Amino acid sequence: MNLLISTVSRSDFGILSNLIKNLKNKKKYKLKIIATGEHYSVKMGNTYQEILNRKIFINNKIKLKEYTSSPLSVLKKSSEIILKLSNYLKRYKPDLLLILGDKYETLMVAYCAFINKIPIAHIHGGEKTIGSLDDTFRHQISKMSNIHYVEKKIYKKRLIQLGETAENIIVCGSLSKESLKNHDFHTKEVIAKKFKINFFKKNMIFTYHPETAIKINKKKINEIFSIFKNNPEIMFIVTAPNLDIGSDYLRVLIKKRKKLKNVKYIKSFGQDYYFSILNIVDGIIGNSSSGIIEAPALKKFTINIGKRQTGRFFEKTVINCLDNLKDIEKAIKFAYSKKFRKIQKNLKIKDDLIASKVIEKSIRNFNFKQHQYKVFKDINFNY
């Protein structure tokens, strides 16, 4: 089987890496990798290097000009991906395209495959994040996809609501949590030396992305970023925001604050080191999906600011707060309280942690003829 996997950022590759490794070890598959999007951005730390470091060959490098966080830039990048990928697909028509997530670059890859009648397998569909444009991108990708691999039953129900056939939606659990289970964590000493981090008694990862569903509010963003000065006893390990609309302004704010003694800015750790950092710190603050998925798996607290992740399933260790200083400070105080530590200690997550095996088995039994055409599945209407 000719299998094509696309990765457009550090976030989707981190989740896909374990699955790629498993598929590479199977003789049944001729696996090829496309890398595009944020992977070739200096702003994001040229994360294509992480792919190469894992000894994964990139068959098609779709390099884009450096990003700016404007709607026009997004549209230009979208057209670049369509043109460059279309030329590649003329030469190589895979039996199946495997994609993950909800970024607009992923949507463009799916669109090219759909036009070329290449079946699509989509991971992480059926989720809901009302605070970002990605919410709509995700549903559009789902409508072009033939097979869906979702983390939870609630996401399967949402795809059925979108008109997808239940038999083609597989609840596989979380690839991220599976990777965490098998991860060999680096020690605090190794991480401190490699990244020159002066860990405090209290430490957090700070990752904040723009809420792209609304116009950026600079006053509110500045208020959020004031937590660094307001909490000098906490070391904030800041990672770069995604290259979403409005992210350039966030980078300006980070640049102004990275000289603070309690701020350490690292564009991208890569999955290997990121998991180790997450295992060391007390928790995550911001609005990253990592705070919703990986942090609870390690029983770390998450202070989820604003609405970007609203609609996803939240574990009990996720503290939701408004995007104002008063509410954020209140959440920080609660996260370090004895009451919350008890919640963390008692957290139990139900997951079989075999997502990559479930996905591989499904791909192995993939019926190409059955998926030549998509049919919208109506629900039972009662008028």
C-alpha positions in Angstrom: 0.0 0.0 0.0 1.3 3.4 -1.0 0.7 5.6 2.1 1.3 9.3 2.2 1.5 11.3 5.5 1.5 15.1 5.7 2.8 17.2 8.6 2.6 21.0 8.7 3.8 21.9 12.2 5.5 20.8 15.4 2.1 20.1 16.9 0.9 17.5 14.4 4.3 15.9 13.9 4.7 15.4 17.6 1.4 13.5 17.7 2.1 11.6 14.5 5.7 10.6 15.1 5.0 7.4 17.0 2.5 6.3 14.4 5.0 7.0 11.6 7.5 4.9 13.4 5.1 1.9 13.7 4.0 2.2 10.1 7.6 2.3 8.9 8.3 -1.0 10.6 5.5 -2.7 8.6 6.6 -4.2 5.2 3.0 -3.8 3.9 3.4 0.0 3.5 5.4 2.1 1.2 5.4 5.2 3.3 6.2 8.7 2.1 6.3 12.0 4.1 5.3 15.5 3.0 6.5 18.4 5.2 5.3 21.9 4.7 3.7 24.9 6.6 5.4 26.0 9.8 8.1 23.4 9.6 10.2 25.7 7.4 9.6 28.9 9.4 12.5 30.5 11.3 10.0 32.0 13.7 9.0 28.5 14.7 12.5 27.3 15.0 12.8 25.3 11.7 11.0 22.3 13.1 11.6 20.1 10.0 14.9 19.4 11.8 13.0 17.3 14.4 11.7 15.1 11.6 15.2 14.5 10.3 16.5 14.0 13.9 14.1 11.1 14.2 15.7 9.6 11.1 12.5 10.1 9.0 13.1 10.9 5.4 11.1 13.8 4.0 10.0 12.8 0.4 8.5 16.2 -0.5 9.6 19.5 1.1 7.0 22.2 0.3 8.9 25.2 1.6 7.0 28.5 1.9 8.2 32.0 2.3 8.4 33.3 5.8 5.0 33.9 7.4 3.4 37.1 8.6 0.3 36.8 10.6 -2.2 38.5 8.3 -5.2 37.1 6.3 -3.4 37.9 3.0 -0.4 35.9 4.1 -2.6 32.9 5.0 -4.2 33.0 1.5 -0.9 33.3 -0.2 0.5 30.3 1.7 -2.7 28.4 0.9 -2.2 28.9 -2.8 1.5 28.0 -2.6 0.6 24.7 -1.0 -2.1 23.9 -3.6 0.2 24.6 -6.5 3.3 22.8 -5.2 1.4 19.8 -3.8 -0.7 19.4 -7.0 2.5 19.0 -9.0 3.7 16.3 -6.6 0.5 14.4 -6.7 0.6 14.3 -10.5 3.8 12.1 -10.2 2.8 10.1 -7.1 -0.8 9.0 -6.4 -0.9 7.3 -3.0 -3.6 4.8 -2.0 -4.3 6.8 1.1 -3.4 10.2 2.6 -3.1 10.3 6.4 -3.5 13.8 8.0 -4.0 15.1 11.5 -5.7 18.1 13.0 -7.2 21.4 11.9 -4.7 23.9 10.5 -5.4 25.7 7.3 -2.3 24.1 5.7 -3.8 20.7 6.5 -7.0 21.8 4.9 -5.1 22.7 1.7 -3.4 19.3 1.6 -6.8 17.6 2.1 -8.3 19.7 -0.7 -5.6 18.7 -3.2 -6.1 15.0 -2.3 -9.9 15.3 -2.5 -9.7 16.9 -6.0 -7.3 14.1 -7.1 -9.7 11.4 -5.7 -7.2 10.2 -3.2 -8.9 8.7 -0.1 -8.2 10.6 3.2 -7.8 9.3 6.7 -8.2 12.1 9.3 -7.1 12.0 12.9 -8.7 14.3 15.6 -11.9 15.1 13.8 -15.2 15.8 15.5 -13.6 18.1 18.1 -14.8 21.6 18.9 -12.7 24.8 19.5 -15.0 27.8 19.2 -12.2 30.3 19.8 -10.3 29.7 16.6 -10.8 29.5 12.8 -9.3 26.0 13.1 -12.7 24.8 14.3 -14.2 25.4 10.9 -11.1 24.1 9.1 -11.3 20.8 11.1 -15.0 20.2 10.1 -14.1 21.0 6.4 -11.3 18.4 6.5 -13.7 15.9 8.0 -16.2 16.4 5.2 -13.5 15.5 2.6 -12.2 12.5 4.6 -13.2 8.9 4.2 -12.0 7.4 7.5 -11.9 9.2 10.8 -9.9 8.4 13.9 -11.2 10.2 17.0 -10.1 10.2 20.6 -13.5 10.0 22.4 -17.0 8.8 21.7 -18.4 12.4 22.0 -16.3 13.3 18.9 -17.7 10.3 17.0 -21.2 11.6 17.7 -20.3 15.0 16.4 -19.0 13.6 13.2 -22.2 11.6 12.8 -24.1 14.9 13.3 -22.0 16.3 10.4 -23.3 13.5 8.1 -20.4 11.0 8.4 -21.1 7.3 8.4 -20.7 5.7 11.8 -18.9 2.6 10.4 -16.1 4.9 9.1 -15.5 6.6 12.5 -13.1 4.7 14.8 -12.6 5.7 18.4 -8.9 5.0 18.8 -7.9 7.0 21.9 -5.0 9.4 22.0 -1.7 9.1 20.1 -0.2 11.7 22.4 -1.0 9.9 25.6 0.3 6.7 24.0 3.6 8.4 23.2 3.8 9.7 26.8 3.3 6.2 28.2 6.3 4.9 26.2 8.5 8.1 26.6 12.0 8.0 28.1 12.0 11.3 30.0 15.2 13.4 30.4 16.1 14.5 33.9 15.7 18.0 35.2 19.5 18.4 35.3 19.8 17.5 31.6 17.0 19.9 30.5 18.4 22.7 32.7 21.8 22.4 31.1 20.7 21.9 27.5 18.3 24.9 27.4 19.9 27.0 30.1 16.8 27.1 32.3 17.1 28.3 35.9 14.2 26.3 37.4 12.5 27.9 40.4 10.5 26.2 43.1 7.4 26.9 41.0 7.6 26.5 37.2 5.0 26.7 34.4 5.0 26.3 30.6 3.4 29.4 29.0 1.9 28.9 25.5 -0.6 31.4 24.2 -2.0 31.5 20.7 -4.3 34.2 19.2 -8.1 33.6 19.4 -8.5 33.8 15.6 -12.3 33.6 15.7 -12.3 37.2 17.0 -10.4 40.4 16.3 -7.3 40.6 18.4 -7.7 42.7 21.6 -4.3 44.2 22.3 -5.4 45.6 25.7 -6.5 42.1 26.9 -3.4 40.5 25.5 -1.1 42.9 27.3 -3.1 42.2 30.5 -2.5 38.4 30.0 1.2 39.0 29.5 1.5 41.0 32.7 1.3 37.8 34.7 5.1 37.5 34.3 5.8 40.6 36.3 3.0 40.0 38.7 4.4 36.5 39.7 8.2 36.9 40.0 8.3 33.7 42.1 7.2 31.6 39.2 9.5 30.6 36.3 7.6 30.9 33.0 9.0 28.8 30.2 7.5 30.4 27.1 7.1 28.6 23.8 6.3 30.3 20.5 2.7 30.8 19.4 1.5 29.2 16.3 1.7 31.2 13.1 -2.0 32.2 13.3 -3.5 35.5 12.3 -2.4 38.0 15.0 0.6 36.0 16.3 3.2 38.6 15.2 1.9 40.9 17.9 2.3 38.1 20.5 6.0 37.7 19.5 6.6 41.4 20.0 5.3 41.1 23.6 7.4 38.0 24.2 10.5 39.8 22.9 9.9 42.6 25.4 9.6 40.3 28.3 12.1 37.6 27.7 14.8 39.5 29.6 12.9 39.1 32.8 14.6 36.8 35.3 11.5 34.6 35.5 11.0 34.2 31.8 12.8 31.7 29.5 11.8 31.8 25.8 12.3 28.7 23.7 10.7 28.7 20.2 10.2 24.9 20.0 11.5 22.1 22.2 10.6 19.3 19.9 8.4 16.5 21.2 11.2 14.6 23.0 12.3 17.5 25.1 8.9 19.0 25.4 7.5 15.9 27.1 10.4 16.0 29.5 9.8 19.7 30.3 6.1 19.0 30.8 7.0 16.2 33.2 9.2 18.6 35.3 7.0 21.7 35.6 3.9 22.1 37.7 1.6 22.8 34.8 0.7 24.8 31.7 -0.8 28.2 31.4 -2.2 29.7 28.2 -4.6 28.2 25.6 -2.6 25.4 24.0 -4.3 22.0 23.2 -1.3 20.5 25.0 -2.9 21.7 28.2 -6.0 19.8 27.3 -4.5 16.5 26.2 -0.9 15.9 27.4 -0.8 17.9 30.7 -3.7 15.9 32.3 -2.1 12.6 31.3 0.9 13.6 33.4 -1.4 14.9 36.2 -0.2 18.5 35.6 -2.5 21.4 36.1 -3.7 23.5 33.1 -4.8 27.1 33.4 -6.8 27.5 30.2 -7.3 31.1 29.3 -10.2 32.4 27.2 -12.2 30.5 24.6 -9.8 29.1 22.1 -10.2 25.5 23.4 -13.9 25.8 24.4 -15.8 22.8 23.2 -13.1 20.2 23.9 -13.4 17.6 26.6 -11.7 18.9 29.8 -10.3 16.7 32.5 -10.7 17.8 36.1 -7.1 19.2 36.2 -8.0 21.9 33.6 -8.9 25.2 35.3 -10.8 27.5 32.9 -10.6 31.2 33.4 -11.5 34.4 31.6 -8.9 36.4 29.7 -8.5 39.1 32.4 -5.8 39.5 35.0 -8.0 39.1 38.1 -9.4 35.7 36.9 -6.0 34.4 35.8 -4.4 35.3 39.2 -7.3 33.5 40.9 -6.7 30.4 38.8 -2.9 30.5 39.6 -3.7 30.6 43.3 -6.1 27.7 43.0 -3.7 25.6 40.9 -1.1 25.7 43.8 -3.7 25.1 46.6 -3.9 21.9 48.7 -7.5 21.4 47.4 -6.3 21.3 43.8 -3.3 19.0 44.6 -5.8 16.5 45.9 -7.8 16.7 42.6 -4.5 16.1 40.7 -3.6 13.1 42.9 -7.0 11.4 42.4 -7.3 12.0 38.7 -7.8 8.8 36.7 -7.8 8.9 32.9 -9.5 6.1 31.0 -7.6 5.3 27.8 -6.3 2.0 26.4 -3.2 3.8 25.0 -3.1 1.7 21.8 -4.1 4.3 19.3 -1.3 3.6 16.8 -2.2 -0.1 16.7 -5.9 0.6 16.2 -5.1 3.0 13.3 -2.7 0.6 11.7 -5.1 -2.3 11.8 -7.8 -0.1 10.3 -5.6 1.1 7.5 -4.4 -2.5 6.8 -8.1 -3.6 6.2 -8.9 -0.5 4.2 -11.4 -1.2 1.3 -10.5 1.2 -1.5 -13.5 0.4 -3.7 -15.9 1.2 -0.8 -14.4 4.6 -0.5 -14.5 5.8 -4.1 -17.4 8.1 -3.4 -18.7 9.9 -0.2 -22.3 9.8 0.8 -23.8 12.3 3.2 -25.6 10.3 5.9 -28.8 11.9 7.0 -30.0 11.6 10.6 -33.6 10.6 11.2 -35.6 13.8 10.9 -38.9 14.3 12.8 -40.9 17.1 11.3 
